[in-house]
Amino acid sequence: MATLLGGSNNRLRSKAKMRPPRNYAPDQDIDEIWQKLAKAIKAIQQHHASRLSFEENYSYGYKMVLHNHGDKLYSGVRKLIAEHLDDLAAKDIVPTFPRSGVMNSNTTLSNSFKTLGLGSCSGSGSGSGSGAVDEAGSSTTTSAKSGSGPNVQSIESALEGERFLKALKAVWDDHISSMDKLSKILKYMDKVYTNNANVPQCHELGKRLFSSNIIHSTSFPIQTILISTLLAQIQLERTGEIISRSAMRDVVDIMALLVVQEKGKRGVHSAYEVDFEPVFLRKSEEFYKEEAESSLQALDASTYLRLVARRIQEEHARCSAYLVASTADRLLPILDQHLLANHLETILNMPGSGLVTMIDDDRIADLHRLYELFGRPRIPEGLEVLKIAMKKTIQARGSGINASVLSGGEVNQEGPTAETPARETTTSETGSKPKKPTLSGAAAVAAALRWVQEVVDLKDKFDRVLKEAFEENKGLQMAMNEAFQTFINQNPRCQEFISLFIDENLKKGLKGKTDEEVDAVLDKTIVLFRFIIDKDVFERYYKAHLAKRLLNGRSVSEDAERNMVARLKVESGYQFTQKLEGMFNDMRLSTEMMNGYQRTKHNKPETSAPDLNVTVLTSTFWPGEGTATTCVFPPALGGSISEFERFYHNRHSGRRLTWQSNHGTADVKVAFKARKHELNVSTHCLVILLMFEDLEDGEELSLQDIKAATKIPDGDLARSLQSLACGKFRILTKNPKGRDVGPNDNFSFNSGFTCPLAKIKIQTIVGKVENNEERAETQERVDEERKHQIEACIVRIMKARKTLSHNELVAEVVRQLMTRFTPTPAIIKKRIEGLIDREYLERNDMKNYSYLA
C-alpha cells in the first residue's frame, strides 16, 4: 500500500511543476501575435479580408490587451493605418490633382452675365502656367489647348475637379471600409484599452488619421488643392457651368465629419468649419462685391434685381444641395450687404429704369421683386429707404398735377360762359405787360375736375402698386398716405375742387352707372376727403354745391346724395353732416307743404296769377340764407307771393319768410315776331324780362334804370343781363355791342329773335369756382366759425375737467378738433384769453386755468 501511494505520490509530484496559464503569452509570443495581427490588418487594407478568421484575429487583439500590451497594439495599428493612408494619397489622390482652376474675375463676371441672360460685362479670360495655387485657396488658369475658348477651359476645369473629388471620396470609402473591419477585430481594444488610456477608439482614430495624413498631409498639398478645387467648382457653377454636385456633397460631408483643433481657439471643429468655410465666405464676399459694382454699371435696375434674386436663390440652393446648411446663415448676409444694402439708393434712382420708371410702366413684377429684396430681414434699412423713395415720387407727381392745373392763373368767375370764352389781353392792345392767362367759366370747372381726376387716377395707380407689388405693407401704406396728404393740401383749393368733383358726378356724372360703379366713385372721393386737413372748409363748399343741386333739382339720384352724406357722417361724425341732413329734411317738408298749397288753390276760383312753387328753407341749415332780398318783384308776381305768404302764416304762425330771389327758375312764354318760345330763366332774368313787357319795339332801358327798378345786386344784375344779351340765345339786345356789361350800356327787347327750338333754357352765368375775393370771403367766414368752435371746445373740456394746465388744454383742443381742422396753439391761446375776459375761465397762475360755473 505504501509503495502504491509512493508511486502515486511520485506521479503527483511530477505533475505539480509550475506552468504558465493557458492564455499566457511571453514577450516573444506577443511579437509573434502582433506580426500575425499586422499581417491581417494589411490583408484587410488590401481587400483580402475574406481569407481571414475573425475569431483568430480577435483573439490576437484580446491577448495583447489582456497581457498589458495595449500600447504596442494601439501604436502599431496607428502606424499601419497612417502608412496605408500615405500610400493611398500618393497612389490614388496625387495623380488626380487638377491642372486648371478658376478663371480670372473679369471672365467670371462676363460669363455670369451671359449665362443669366443679363447682358455682358467687359473682360476676357486668359491664363497660363501649371495650375499653381495661391495661399488663399484659388487656383490660376492653366493654358488651354490651342483654339479652345473659355467654355472649353471651364468644362476641363469642371471635369478635372470632379475627378479629383471622386478620387478623394474613393479613398475615404476604402479607408472607412477598412476601419469598419478593424473595429470588429479590435473591439476588445476599444472596450478596454482606449477608455483607460483616454485615446480615440479605432474608428475615430481612423478619421483623425485621415484628416492628418490625407486632408492635412505634410507630404502632399492635398488641403490646398482640395480647398482650391471646391472653390473652383463653386465658381464654375456660379458662371453657369455644370458640375458634379454629388461629388461636391460627398467631399463636404467628409470634411464635416473630420475633427480638427483650430489654433488659438478652444474646442474642436470640423475641417469644413476650419479649412473651407472661412475661405469660401471671404472669396464669396470678394466675388459679390465685384459683381455688384460691375453689374450696376452694365445692367438696368430690373435686370439687376433679377440677378440679385437669382443669386440669393442659387446660394440658398447651393447650401442645401452640397454645402453645410448652416453656411447659409453666414453666406446670405454677405449677398444682402454687397448686392443690396450698399446700393439701395443707387438701385432706386437708376435713370430710365429705377423706381420711377417701374411705376410709370406698371412693372408690377419688378416692383414686387424690389419689395421682397428691400424687405429682407437682414436689410433693416431697406424698407425705410423704399418708403422715402415712394414718398418722394408721389409728392413729385402730385406737385406736377398741382402745377399743371394751377399754373393757368386765378379763376375769373365774372367772365363769360363757355360759349364766349375769355380772351387773353396782349401788349399791343393795352400797351402794358400782358397779364397771366386766366381760367374762367367752364374752363375753370374743367381744370378743377381734371385736378381731382388726376389725383384719383394717381391714387388708383399707387393703390394697385401697394396691393399687387408691396403686399399691402402697412408701413409703405402710411408713407404713401402721408405723401398724398402733403401734396393735396399744398393745393389751396383742394377742398373746393373735391366738392366740385362730387357736385359734377352727383349732377350728371353718375347717369347710366350701376350701383357698384356709383359706390366706387363715391369711395374714391371719400379717400380724397380723408386726406384733407381743413375739413370744415370742405363742408362749407359742399353745403353750397348741395344747396344748388337740391334747389335746382339737378341731383341725378337722391339715393346717391344720401349715400354720400352717410359716408361723410361715418368719416367725420354726426355734427359734420347735421346741417346737410337738415337740408334734405327741408326739401321733404317743402314738397309736402306745396302739395297742401296746391290743394287749397284748387278750391278757389281760377286767377291769372302765375303758378308758384316755393321751397321753404331753414336759415341755419342752408348756406347764405336768412338775409332779405333787395329784389323788387313786379306786380305780376306780387299776387302769387302774397297768396303763398297767407297760406304759410296760417299753418305756421310766428314764423318769418325771407324771399331769396337769387335762387329759383321760371318758365315763361315770350312772343317774338317769328313765333312764341317758352323760356326757362332764373328769377332775376324773369324780373328783368317783365320790365320790357309794355315797352315799344326798339325802346331801350339803361343799366341804371333796370337797377333802380329791380334793386338786384350789382353782381347778380350784370350776370343776368349778360345771360340774356351776350349768351348763345340773345333775348335782349345790348348797345353798344360787346361781351361784357358796362355801367353805360342800354338794353332793348330783341323782337326779331329766331330759334328752331320751341323751348329754350337760358343758362345764367354763375361761376362755380371762386375767385380771389370770394375765396377771401369764404376764408373769413370759416375763420369766424372756427373761433366759435374752438371756444365751445375749450368750454366743454374745462367744464368736464374743471382745472387744466395750458399745455394739457391746448393738446386736448387739438385732439378734439383735428377731425375738422387743426388749430394752431397761438389761435387757441387767443381764444382762451377771450374766454377769460368774458369770465368763462380764470387763470390760477401762468400755466393753469380753472372753469367758472
Secondary structure, 3 states (H helix, E strand, C coil): CHHHHHHHHHHHHHHCCCCCCCCCCCHHHHHHHHHHHHHHHHHHHCCCHHHCCHHHHHHHHHHHHHCCCHHHHHHHHHHHHHHHHHHHHHHHHHHHCCCCCCCCHHHHHHHHHHHHCCCCCCCCCCCCCCCCECCCCCECCCCCCCCCCHHHHHHHHHHHHHHHHHHHHHHHHHHHHHHHHHHHHCHHHHHHHHHHHCCCCHHHHHHHHHHHHHHCCCCCCHHHHHHHHHHHHHHHHHCCCCCCHHHHHHHHHHHHHCEEECCCCCCEEEHHHHHHHHHHHHHHHHHHHHHHHHHHHHCCHHHHHHHHHHHHHHHHHHHHHCCCHHHHHHHHHHHHHHHHHHHHHHHHCCCCCCHHHHHHCCCHHHHHHHHHHHCCCCCCCHHHHHHHHHHHHHHHHHHHHHHHHHCCCCEECCCCCCCCCCCCCCHHHHCCCCCCCCEECHHHHHHHHHHHHHHHHHHHHHHHHHHHHCCCCHHHHHHHHHHHHHHHHHCCCHHHHHHHHHHHHHHHHCCCCCHHHHHHHHHHHHHHHHHCCCHHHHHHHHHHHHHHHHHHCCCCCHHHHHHHHHHHHHHHCHHHHHHHHHHHHHHHHHHHHHHHHHHHHHCCCCCCCCCCCCCCCCCCCCCCCCCCCCCCCCHHHHHHHHHHHHHHHHHCCCCCCCCCCCCCEEEEEEECCCCEEEEEEEHHHHHHHHCCCCCCCCCEEEHHHHHHHHCCCHHHHHHHHHHHHCCCCCCEEEECCCCCCCCCCEEEECCCCCCCCCEEECCCCCCCCCCHHHHHHHHHHHHHHHHHHHHHHHHHHHHHHCEEEHHHHHHHHHHHHCCCCCCCHHHHHHHHHHHHHCCCEEECCCCEEEECC
